[in-house]
């Protein structure tokens, strides 16, 4: 069996190769950048039955942004899962620590599954170009790539998320479809 470090190294090398090929073959104007929300965004707020507000933002570069966010979430969860698996493999770890690590791994797997179900459900509900669902603590961020997103669609998306995750703050972010 391969060591975790070897698997991680091979994964990162593969990712580097894929990204290198992508960037070498992409047109010069196809690159997106993240500005940590400090660029000028069109924001629209919609209210829902619970009285909480959700921001609907517009920002450039949906395809690259979605890939970047997916990669970031995958990397963070993979690293966390590796740390937890190290605890499970540690002979000096107590039974309680191992139990807690197992529960956290199960929670990560459940969140991953819920996110994938929601991505498929939301994308199918209105045939959006792409959907990314990511859960951060007590907030679920839903990035939707579409030509436009109505307030009714935002409320429907928020309800789908609450059906899957329960009562939680939902942030729906509209990413306009841009052709490469």
C-alpha positions as CSV (number, residue, x, y, z in Angstrom):
1,X,0.0,0.0,0.0
2,X,1.3,3.5,-0.9
3,X,2.0,5.9,1.9
4,X,-0.3,8.9,2.2
5,X,2.6,11.3,1.4
6,X,3.2,9.4,-1.9
7,X,-0.4,9.5,-2.8
8,X,-0.6,13.2,-2.0
9,X,2.5,13.9,-4.0
10,X,1.2,12.0,-7.0
11,X,-2.1,13.8,-6.8
12,X,-0.5,17.2,-6.6
13,X,1.9,16.4,-9.5
14,X,-1.1,15.2,-11.6
15,X,-2.9,18.4,-10.8
16,X,0.1,20.5,-11.7
17,X,0.3,18.8,-15.1
18,X,-3.4,19.2,-15.8
19,X,-3.3,22.9,-14.8
20,X,-0.1,23.5,-16.8
21,X,-1.6,22.0,-20.0
22,X,-4.8,24.1,-19.4
23,X,-2.9,27.3,-19.0
24,X,-0.6,26.7,-22.0
25,X,-3.6,25.9,-24.2
26,X,-5.9,28.7,-22.9
27,X,-6.3,32.0,-24.7
28,X,-4.6,35.0,-23.1
29,X,-7.9,36.7,-22.1
30,X,-9.4,33.6,-20.6
31,X,-7.9,33.9,-17.1
32,X,-10.0,35.0,-14.1
33,X,-8.8,36.5,-10.9
34,X,-10.2,36.6,-7.4
35,X,-10.2,39.9,-5.7
36,X,-11.6,38.8,-2.4
37,X,-14.9,40.6,-3.0
38,X,-13.2,44.0,-3.3
39,X,-14.1,44.6,-6.9
40,X,-17.3,46.3,-8.0
41,X,-20.1,43.8,-7.8
42,X,-23.7,44.1,-8.6
43,X,-25.5,43.0,-5.5
44,X,-29.2,42.3,-5.1
45,X,-30.8,41.2,-1.9
46,X,-33.8,38.9,-1.6
47,X,-35.8,38.3,1.5
48,X,-37.3,35.0,2.5
49,X,-39.8,33.7,5.0
50,X,-37.4,33.5,7.9
51,X,-36.5,37.2,7.4
52,X,-32.8,36.5,6.7
53,X,-31.2,38.1,3.6
54,X,-29.1,36.4,0.9
55,X,-26.7,38.2,-1.4
56,X,-26.8,37.6,-5.1
57,X,-23.5,38.8,-6.5
58,X,-22.2,39.0,-10.0
59,X,-18.5,38.5,-10.8
60,X,-16.5,37.6,-13.8
61,X,-14.8,34.3,-14.8
62,X,-17.4,31.7,-13.7
63,X,-15.7,28.6,-15.2
64,X,-12.2,29.4,-13.7
65,X,-13.8,30.5,-10.5
66,X,-15.8,27.3,-10.1
67,X,-12.7,25.2,-10.8
68,X,-10.6,27.2,-8.4
69,X,-13.2,27.0,-5.6
70,X,-13.7,23.2,-6.2
71,X,-10.0,22.7,-6.0
72,X,-9.6,24.7,-2.9
73,X,-12.5,22.9,-1.1
74,X,-11.2,19.5,-2.2
75,X,-7.6,20.3,-1.0
76,X,-8.8,21.6,2.4
77,X,-11.0,18.6,3.0
78,X,-8.4,16.1,1.8
79,X,-5.8,17.6,4.2
80,X,-8.2,17.5,7.1
81,X,-9.2,13.9,6.2
82,X,-5.5,13.0,6.1
83,X,-4.9,14.5,9.6
84,X,-7.9,12.6,10.9
85,X,-6.7,9.3,9.3
86,X,-3.3,9.9,10.9
87,X,-5.0,10.0,14.3
88,X,-6.8,6.8,13.5
89,X,-3.5,5.2,12.5
90,X,-1.6,6.5,15.6
91,X,-1.2,3.7,18.2
92,X,-0.7,6.3,20.9
93,X,-4.1,8.0,20.3
94,X,-6.9,7.2,22.8
95,X,-10.1,5.5,21.9
96,X,-11.9,8.8,22.4
97,X,-9.6,10.6,20.0
98,X,-10.1,7.8,17.4
99,X,-13.9,7.9,17.9
100,X,-13.9,11.7,17.4
101,X,-11.7,11.4,14.3
102,X,-14.0,8.8,12.8
103,X,-17.1,11.0,13.5
104,X,-15.4,14.0,11.8
105,X,-14.5,11.9,8.8
106,X,-18.1,10.7,8.6
107,X,-19.3,14.3,8.8
108,X,-16.9,15.4,6.0
109,X,-18.2,12.5,3.9
110,X,-21.9,13.5,4.6
111,X,-21.2,17.1,3.7
112,X,-19.5,16.1,0.4
113,X,-22.5,13.9,-0.4
114,X,-25.1,16.6,0.4
115,X,-23.2,19.1,-1.7
116,X,-23.0,16.7,-4.7
117,X,-26.8,16.0,-4.4
118,X,-27.6,19.7,-4.2
119,X,-25.3,20.5,-7.2
120,X,-27.1,17.9,-9.3
121,X,-30.6,18.9,-8.1
122,X,-30.0,22.6,-8.6
123,X,-28.4,22.2,-12.0
124,X,-31.3,20.0,-13.2
125,X,-34.0,22.3,-11.8
126,X,-33.3,25.1,-14.3
127,X,-30.6,23.7,-16.5
128,X,-27.9,26.0,-15.2
129,X,-24.5,25.9,-16.9
130,X,-22.7,25.0,-13.7
131,X,-23.5,24.9,-10.0
132,X,-21.1,24.8,-7.0
133,X,-22.3,24.1,-3.5
134,X,-19.8,24.5,-0.6
135,X,-20.5,24.4,3.1
136,X,-18.4,26.6,5.4
137,X,-19.3,26.2,9.1
138,X,-22.8,27.5,9.4
139,X,-23.2,28.9,5.9
140,X,-23.8,27.2,2.6
141,X,-22.5,29.1,-0.4
142,X,-24.2,28.2,-3.7
143,X,-22.6,29.5,-6.9
144,X,-24.8,29.4,-9.9
145,X,-23.6,30.0,-13.4
146,X,-26.5,31.2,-15.6
147,X,-27.4,34.1,-17.9
148,X,-29.6,35.5,-15.2
149,X,-31.0,34.4,-11.8
150,X,-34.4,35.7,-10.6
151,X,-35.4,36.2,-7.1
152,X,-37.8,33.3,-7.3
153,X,-35.0,31.0,-8.5
154,X,-32.9,32.2,-5.6
155,X,-35.6,31.4,-3.1
156,X,-36.1,28.0,-4.7
157,X,-32.4,27.3,-4.4
158,X,-32.3,28.4,-0.8
159,X,-35.2,26.1,0.0
160,X,-33.5,23.1,-1.7
161,X,-30.4,23.8,0.4
162,X,-32.5,24.0,3.6
163,X,-34.3,20.8,2.7
164,X,-30.9,19.0,2.5
165,X,-28.9,20.8,5.3
166,X,-31.7,22.0,7.6
167,X,-32.0,25.5,9.0
168,X,-28.8,27.2,7.9
169,X,-27.7,30.5,6.3
170,X,-27.6,30.2,2.5
171,X,-25.6,32.5,0.3
172,X,-26.6,32.3,-3.4
173,X,-24.0,33.8,-5.7
174,X,-24.8,34.4,-9.4
175,X,-22.0,33.9,-11.8
176,X,-22.9,35.1,-15.4
177,X,-22.3,32.7,-18.2
178,X,-19.3,33.8,-20.2
179,X,-18.2,32.0,-23.4
180,X,-14.6,31.3,-23.8
